[in-house]
């Protein structure tokens, strides 16, 4: 069979692209190596649940509070007003999305991407079949590369795709303890401490009967497992049973280009769409899959290869400013423990809390409260210029 689109990789981004294309009547296949579980805190905001029709049974927990913890163990509890943040476990969530894509009509193949061949007969995606070990080929008009932060499709096909910067994330899934002051099954803890991560953060996220405990860093000298063990010890979680250990790269910024000008467009981590500062990736991955599918469908309909550029244009039109603000925040506050202490102090401000979560829940910078923005800007400047003590709130 000749496909309209072959999607390489079927995590949240690739599965979304495959499902959208199949539902719009296109002949689509997806290739996934299956069995791999990406390390991920698993938080998904209400907008994702609504936009992508995620059923309640996929939510292993519903978080109503976020706790920010400073290097000196000071903490700020931020309530999530008028709602909750859903938590998913990627070992179940990703297969659910792949099954949904297959039920929509996308053809699943199990294997690993090898290369793209082109000849007078067209474009062929070559992959190594998981069961037989043989190289197999799928003929297609277009390819969506959704194969992760160190994407082989991006490295081979798209300019700049081989040099994307990334953080290495590592987490351990543990059996959840009984609720205590240190562990609340309805609270996400975010730990800003240079002893845990010198350039990112650590986390403790509830997953119902289990929890995700992890951290990330792009500093090669950091021992991720040792840092996570230290985090578990500090949080009183050392004695909890370890169920899984997982690690993977997380990209730090979107690529300048997402297509090769011929027949390939990137999506998700392969395109670098993980939010700075927070490291949030599931929502942006699924949006990336959706805009890649939209660009592919437009290209097939028009015959204009230039329409592949729509993927990046559509994504950036809605999310560029959010990424810019979060990037500036990470650059300003993640560079030292003194700055991290000031950041947590700033989070005491009610306006900061409300605007932050309004932006997180709805994925838009809120512009309706100019006085609050001005107040936050003044406090931010005061902290960065050390005009106030980080111990003041």
N, C-alpha and C positions, 0 to 999 in steps of 0.2 A: 504493500500500500504506500502511496505517496501522501505525505502529510502536508497540511498547510503550515503547521508550526510544530517543531520538536522542542520541548522544554527540558533543559539539562539541570537536574536538581529539583527535588520536590519537598523542600521544607515549606514553611508558610508562604514564602514568596512564589516559588515555582508551582506549588499546588494551587494557589489562588489564580495564577496566570492560566494554568491548564484548565481549571474549572470555568473561568470566565470565557475562554475561547470556545470550549466545548458547548457551553450553554448558548453561545451566540451562533452555533451551527458550523463551526470550523472543525476540520479533521486535525486532531491534536494528539500528540503522544508526550509522555514524560518519562525520563530516565532517572532512577534514583537507586542508590546503592542499598538503601533499606537497612534497618538495624542500628544506625548511628543515632545517638541522642546528643543534641547540642546542649552544652552547659548554659543555663538560662534561669534567671530568677522567676520567670513565668508570669510577670504582671501584664495584664491587658486592660486598657481603659474602657469606659462605657462606649466611647465612639467606635472602637473596634468591634465590640460585642454587637452593636447596632448595625454598623455598616456591612459587616460580614456574616451576620445571622448566626452567631455562636450560641448554641443551646446551653441552657443552664447546667445540664449534666456534665459538660466539659469543664466547669469551674470546680476546682478542688477546694477553694477557699474564697471568701469574700472579705477583703481587707477594708477596715474603716478608719485606720490610723496609720500614719507614717511617723517613725521616730528617727530624728537626726542625731547622731552621736559624735561628739567632738573628740579631739586627741586627749583631752583631760577627763573624758567620760561624762562631761556635761551633756544633757540631752534636751531636745525639744520635741514634744509630741504634737503633731499636726493632724487635727481631725479632718476626715474627708466628708465634707458637708453634703447632704442631700444625695447620697449615693454610696458607691463602693468601687474599689478596684478589684477586678476578677483575677484569680490566680489559676494558671493551667500548668500541667506537667507535660513537658515536651515529649516524653515517652509515649503519651497517649494522644496529645493534641496533634502532633504531626501526622501520625497514621490516620487520624480522623479526617484531616484535611485531604490527604491523598485518597482515602476511600471516597470522599465526597466528590473529588474531581473525577474519579473513575466512574462513579454512578452517574455523573453528568455526561459521560461519553468519551472522556479522555482515555487513551490506551496506555496502561502502565507497563514499563519494562524495568527489570531489575539488573543493575550493572553499574559500571563506572565509565565516565567519559574518557575517550582516548584522544580523538581529534576530529576535525571537520575536513572532509575531502571535497574537492570541487572538480568537476570535469564537464565535458560537453553534455552530459546527461543531467547535470544539476548539482545540488548541494546534498551532501551525505554526512550525517552524524554517525561517527564510528564509536561504539562502546564495547566494553568487555562484559559479556553476559555473566551474571553472578553464579549461575548454576553450572553451565558448561565450561566456562573459562575462555570461550572462543570470542574472537572479534566479530561483532555483528554491525550492520549498517542500516540506518533509517534514512530514506530519501525525504527531503522536505524543501519547502520554499524559504522558510525563515527559521531562525534558532533564537530561543530565549535562554541566556546563560544565567541560571539562578543557583549556581553551585558553590556559594559561600565566599568568605572573605578572601581566601587564597584561591580564587576561581581560576581553573585551568582554561575555561572559555575566555575569560577576560584577558588573561596573560597572553594567550595565543592570538586573539582576534581584535582587541580594542586598545588603542593607543593609551598608554599610562596604566593599563590594567595589571601590569606586572610589578608595580612599585607602590601599591596602596599601603599606607601606614596602618598598623593595627595594634590593639591591646590583646594580650593573651588573658583570657578569662578561665578561671578554674572554680569548680564548686563540688561540694559533696552533698548528696542527698542522704539525709539522716532520718531515723525514726523520730517523730515529733515527741518531745517530752511533755509532761503535764504542764499546764499554764503556771507561770511564775511572774515575778516582776521583770525578769530578764527575757522571758519568752511568752508572747501573747499570740495565740493562733489567729487573731484578727488584726495583727499589726505587722507592718514591714519595717525592719530596722536597717538603716543605712549608716555605715560607720566610716567617718572621715578621719583617718588616723594614718600618719606616715609610717608607723610601725607595721601596719597591715598592708597598706599600699602607698608608695611614695608619690604616685601620680594619678590614682583613680580612687576607688573606694572598696569597702567590703560590704557584704549584705547578709541578712538573715530574713528569709522570706518564707512564710507558712504555706504548706501545701496540703492542708488537711491532716492526714495520718503521717505525713512526712514534712520535711522542711529543706529548703535549699540554703546552704551556707557556703559563701564563696567570696572571691575578690578578683580584681584584674589589675594588670600592670603591663606597660611596654618596656619597663626596665629589665633587661636580660638577667641582671644579677639577682633579681628577686626570686626566692624559692617559693613558688605558689603554694605547694603543699604545706610547707612549714608555716607560711603566713596564715593559711586557713586553719591549721591546727592551733595557732596562737589565738585566732579569732574565736574558735570554738571554746578554748579554755577560758578566755575572758568572759564569754557569755554563759559559762556553765554548761556547755553542751558536749564536753569531751567524752562523757560516759554514754552518749546516745549511740545506738547502733548505726553504722555506716552502711547504707544500701547501695549507693553507686558513687563513682568518682568520674568526673568528665572535664575535659578541657578543650578549648578551641579559640581561634583568633576572632576578634571583633574589630571591624574597620573603624577608623577614626574620622573619616570625612568622605563625602560623596566624590566620585570621580568627575573630572571635568567633561568627560565624554562617555556616553553609555552605549554607543553603537559603532559599528565598523564601516558604515557607509555602504554596505552591500546586503548582508542578510542576517546580521546578528545584533541583538539588543540585550542589555544586561538588566538584572532586577535584583532587589534585595541586597544582601551583604556583598554580592559580587559587584554591585554598583556603589557600595560604600554607604548605604543609607541607614546608619545607626546614629541616634541622637547623641551629640556631644554632651558631656557633663553627666547625663543620666545613664547613658549606655542602652537606652531603650531601643529594642529592635523589632519586636514582633509586629507592632502596628505598622511601622514604616516599611518592613519587609512586605507585608501584605498589600499595602498601598503601592509599593514598587512593582509587585507582581501585577496588580490591576492596571497600572498605567502602561506597563510593558505589553500587556495583552491588548490594551486599547490602541497602542502604537502599531502593533503587529497587524491587528484587524484593519486599521486605517491604511496601512501599506498594501495589504492584500487587496483591498477594495479599490485603491487609487492607482496602484502600480508605481507610486512614487517612493523610492527608497528614502528620500528625505523625510518622509513621515515617521521613520523610526526615531527621529529626534524628538517626537512628541512626548515620549516617555519621560525624558529628563525635564523638558519644558513644563509639562503638567505637574510633575512632582515639585519642582522648585518654585513654581508660581504659588503653591499653597504652603510650602514648608520651609522655604529658604530663610525667611526672617527668624523663624523659631530656631533653626539650626545655628544661625549667626549669633543670636542672643545666648544660647546655651554654650556655644563655643567660646564666646567672650567670658562667660562666667567660669568655665573650666580653666581658661588661661589665667584668670584673675585670682582664683581661690584655691586651686589644687597644687600650687607650687611649693607650699611650706605648711607646717603644722600651725604656725601663727595665723596664716591666711585661712586655714581650715577652721580654726577656732573662731575667727571673725565671721566666717560664713554661717556657722551654726548659730552664732549670736544673732546675726541678721535674720535668721529664720524664726526668731521669737516674734518678729513683727507680724501682727494679724494681717496687714495688707499684703505682705510678702506671701504669707500662707495662702490667702484666698486667691490672689492672682496666679500664683504658681500652680495651684491645683485646678483652677479654671482653665489654664492653658494646657495642663496635662490631660485633664478629662476630655476636653473638647478639641485639642490639637490646634488651638488658635491663640495668638497673643490678644489679650483682652484690651480694648482701647476705650471702653466706656467709662473709665474712672481715671481721668487725667490727674486729679489731685493725689490719688493714691500712687500713681506712677511717679509723680514729682517727689513725693515723700520718700519713696523707695530709692529713687535716684540720689537724693541728698544723703540718706543713710549709707548707701553703697559707697559713695564718694568719701564719706567720713571714715568708714572702716578701711578703705584702701589707702587713704592718706594718714591713717593712724591718729585721727583727731579724736576718736573715742576709744575706750578700752573694749576689748572683746568680751569682757565680763559684764558689760552693760547690755541691756536688752532694749 
